[in-house]
Amino acid sequence: METIVFAGVGAMAEAIIQGFVKEGVVPPRNMYVMNKSDKEKLQKIAHKYGVQIVCEDRAILAKADLLILAMKPKDIQGAMENLFPYLGVNTTVLSVAAGVSMQSIEEKLGKRPIVRVMPNTSASIGMSASGIAFNHLVTDSQKDVFIGMLEAIGLVIEVEEDELHAVTALSGSGPAYLYYLVEAFEQAGMKFGLSQKTVRNLAVQTIAGAAEMLKQTNEEPSELRRKVTSPGGTTEAGIKALEEHDFKEIIMACVQNAEAKSRELSALLDK
């Protein structure tokens, strides 16, 4: 990709730009940023990363290899209508706007290769877990290029477009669930006299260590759990409490609610 235009420069767009610059995916001079009205934000991004600003002259859109739709989902329909007259026929579109279908994008921007990506906020530190889906006009070689590009912000896994609802519920919203878990750990630890700082450090390292064990050992979570859980020990007592309070059912309800909400919002945005 020689020329990339970002339409919208919120947190996710900045995370992608930061990853691209850090990993040398695209030279900053070949990345352009534009938004609806926040010129101060554009200038800040341009100064920080060395990218170019799209002003009133939108001729660069006709030359762009890739247009990244990174505005808020509620703004995307109007934005696409405004962008379409300037867009080149060979420009590929990548959307990070949750819930806006490829069909909706195609209706506004015409038949062309379209990519949808569902990252999460950990993209800002290069640790996103992203689901990516392609329409039928994206070739296998192009898929490899896009996956390689987006690995600059973390893990990328190809899924079908309809599966992006589940990706949204799991990894898209997932950081919030883990932060909520840490909040609960802090409350529990402080109840027994530990300082918040102590509990925070212990909880964060415990989660990081457990995640790394899953990555490095390739063992099933159930097996790793078994190795920690000595019969009649403290871990077994804690697990018993989780089972008594239907922990797995709670997690299932959490993901089901988020997935259903993703579908509901998508239906509204595509109207």
C-alpha positions in Angstrom: 0.0 0.0 0.0 1.6 3.2 -1.2 -1.0 5.8 -0.1 -3.4 5.5 2.8 -6.1 7.9 3.8 -7.6 7.8 7.3 -11.2 9.2 7.5 -11.5 9.9 11.2 -8.7 10.2 13.7 -10.1 8.9 16.9 -8.2 6.6 19.3 -8.4 3.6 17.0 -7.1 5.4 14.0 -4.2 6.8 16.0 -3.4 3.4 17.3 -3.2 2.0 13.8 -1.1 5.0 12.6 1.2 4.5 15.6 1.6 0.8 14.8 2.2 1.5 11.1 4.9 4.1 11.8 6.6 2.0 14.5 6.7 -1.1 12.3 7.6 0.7 9.1 4.5 -0.6 7.4 3.9 2.7 5.4 6.1 5.8 5.4 4.4 8.6 7.3 4.6 10.9 4.3 2.3 8.4 2.5 -0.4 8.5 5.2 -3.1 11.2 5.1 -5.6 12.1 7.8 -8.9 13.9 7.6 -12.0 14.3 9.8 -15.2 16.3 9.9 -14.3 19.3 11.9 -11.5 18.8 14.5 -8.6 20.5 12.8 -6.7 20.8 16.1 -6.7 17.0 16.3 -5.5 16.6 12.8 -2.6 18.9 13.4 -1.7 17.1 16.6 -1.6 13.7 14.8 0.4 15.2 11.9 3.0 16.7 14.2 3.3 13.6 16.3 3.6 11.0 13.5 4.7 13.0 10.5 1.6 12.2 8.5 -0.1 14.5 6.0 -3.4 16.4 6.5 -6.2 16.4 3.9 -7.6 19.9 3.7 -10.4 21.1 1.5 -8.7 19.7 -1.6 -9.6 16.0 -1.5 -7.8 15.0 -4.7 -5.6 12.5 -2.8 -8.7 10.3 -2.4 -8.7 9.6 -6.1 -5.1 8.3 -5.8 -5.4 6.5 -2.5 -4.7 2.7 -2.5 -6.6 2.4 0.8 -9.3 4.4 2.6 -9.6 3.5 6.3 -13.0 4.4 7.7 -12.3 5.2 11.4 -15.0 7.5 12.3 -17.8 6.8 14.9 -20.4 4.3 13.5 -23.1 6.9 13.9 -21.3 9.2 11.5 -20.2 6.7 8.9 -23.3 6.8 6.6 -23.1 10.6 6.1 -19.3 10.4 5.8 -19.4 7.8 3.0 -21.8 9.9 1.0 -19.4 12.9 1.3 -16.4 10.8 0.4 -17.8 8.8 -2.6 -17.6 11.6 -5.3 -13.8 11.9 -4.6 -12.9 8.2 -4.3 -10.8 6.5 -6.9 -12.3 3.4 -8.6 -9.3 1.3 -7.6 -9.3 2.3 -3.9 -9.8 -0.5 -1.4 -11.9 0.4 1.7 -11.0 -0.9 5.2 -13.5 -0.2 8.0 -12.9 -0.3 11.8 -16.4 1.1 12.5 -18.2 -1.5 14.5 -21.5 -2.8 13.2 -21.4 -1.2 9.7 -21.8 -4.1 7.2 -19.8 -4.6 3.9 -23.2 -4.4 2.1 -23.8 -1.0 3.6 -20.3 0.2 2.6 -20.8 -1.2 -0.9 -24.1 0.6 -1.3 -22.5 4.0 -0.4 -19.0 3.5 -2.0 -19.6 1.1 -4.8 -18.4 -2.4 -5.6 -14.7 -2.6 -4.6 -12.5 -4.7 -2.3 -13.8 -4.1 1.3 -12.2 -5.2 4.5 -13.7 -5.0 8.0 -11.6 -5.2 11.1 -12.7 -5.4 14.8 -9.7 -4.4 16.9 -9.7 -3.6 20.6 -8.2 -0.8 22.6 -5.0 -2.7 23.3 -4.1 -1.7 19.8 -2.7 1.5 21.3 0.2 -0.6 22.8 0.5 -3.1 19.8 -1.4 -5.8 21.7 -4.8 -5.8 20.0 -6.7 -9.1 19.3 -8.5 -8.3 16.0 -10.9 -10.2 13.9 -10.8 -9.4 10.1 -13.3 -10.2 7.3 -13.1 -9.7 3.6 -15.6 -9.4 0.8 -15.3 -11.6 -2.3 -13.3 -8.9 -4.3 -10.3 -9.2 -2.0 -7.8 -11.7 -3.4 -5.8 -14.1 -1.3 -2.6 -12.2 -1.9 -4.3 -9.0 -0.8 -5.6 -10.7 2.3 -2.0 -11.6 3.3 -1.0 -7.9 2.8 -3.8 -6.7 5.0 -3.2 -9.2 7.8 0.5 -8.4 7.7 -0.2 -4.7 7.9 -2.6 -5.0 10.8 -0.3 -7.3 12.8 1.5 -4.0 13.5 -1.1 -3.5 16.2 -1.4 -7.1 17.5 -2.9 -10.5 16.7 -5.1 -10.7 13.6 -7.4 -13.7 12.8 -9.6 -14.0 9.7 -13.3 -14.7 10.3 -16.5 -14.6 8.3 -18.2 -11.2 8.5 -21.2 -12.5 10.5 -18.7 -13.8 13.1 -17.5 -10.3 13.8 -20.5 -9.9 16.2 -18.9 -12.7 18.3 -15.5 -11.2 17.9 -16.9 -7.9 19.1 -18.4 -9.6 22.2 -15.2 -11.5 23.0 -12.1 -9.6 22.2 -13.6 -6.2 21.2 -15.3 -5.8 24.6 -13.0 -8.3 26.3 -10.6 -5.8 27.8 -13.4 -4.2 29.8 -14.4 -7.6 31.3 -10.8 -8.1 32.4 -10.6 -4.6 33.9 -13.8 -5.4 35.8 -12.2 -8.6 37.1 -9.2 -6.6 38.3 -11.6 -4.2 40.1 -13.2 -7.2 41.8 -9.8 -8.6 42.8 -8.9 -5.2 44.3 -12.1 -5.0 46.3 -11.5 -8.5 47.6 -7.8 -8.0 48.4 -8.4 -4.7 50.2 -11.1 -6.4 52.3 -8.4 -8.6 53.8 -6.0 -5.7 54.5 -3.9 -5.5 51.4 -3.3 -2.1 49.8 -4.8 -1.3 46.4 -1.4 -1.0 44.9 -0.3 -4.4 46.2 -3.5 -6.1 44.9 -3.2 -4.3 41.5 0.4 -5.4 41.0 -0.4 -9.0 42.0 -3.5 -9.2 39.9 -1.9 -7.7 36.8 1.1 -10.0 37.0 -1.1 -13.0 37.6 -3.3 -12.3 34.6 -0.2 -11.6 32.4 1.6 -14.7 33.6 -1.5 -16.9 33.1 -1.9 -15.5 29.6 1.7 -16.2 28.8 1.4 -19.8 30.1 -1.5 -20.4 27.7 0.6 -19.0 24.8 3.8 -20.8 25.6 2.6 -24.2 26.7 -0.3 -24.7 24.3 -1.9 -26.7 27.0 -5.7 -26.6 27.5 -7.0 -24.1 30.1 -8.6 -27.0 31.9 -5.3 -28.8 32.2 -3.4 -25.7 33.4 -6.2 -25.1 36.0 -5.9 -28.7 37.1 -2.2 -28.3 37.8 -2.8 -25.3 40.0 -5.7 -27.0 41.9 -4.5 -29.3 44.6 -7.1 -31.6 46.1 -8.4 -30.1 49.3 -6.3 -26.9 48.8 -7.0 -23.2 48.6 -7.5 -23.1 44.8 -10.1 -25.9 45.0 -12.0 -23.9 47.6 -12.0 -20.8 45.4 -13.0 -22.8 42.3 -15.9 -24.3 44.3 -17.2 -20.9 45.1 -17.1 -19.9 41.4 -19.0 -23.1 40.5 -21.6 -22.4 43.2 -22.1 -18.9 41.8 -22.5 -20.2 38.2 -19.3 -18.4 37.0 -19.3 -20.0 33.5 -23.0 -19.2 33.0 -22.3 -15.6 34.0 -19.6 -15.4 31.4 -21.9 -17.0 28.8 -24.6 -14.5 29.5 -22.0 -11.6 29.3 -20.9 -12.7 25.8 -24.4 -13.5 24.6 -25.7 -10.0 25.7 -22.7 -8.3 24.0 -23.1 -10.3 20.8 -26.9 -9.6 20.6 -26.3 -5.9 21.2 -23.7 -5.9 18.3 -26.3 -7.4 16.0 -29.0 -4.9 17.2 -26.7 -1.9 16.6 -25.6 -3.3 13.2 -29.3 -3.5 12.1 -29.9 0.1 13.2 -26.7 1.4 11.5 -27.5 -0.4 8.2 -30.9 1.2 7.9 
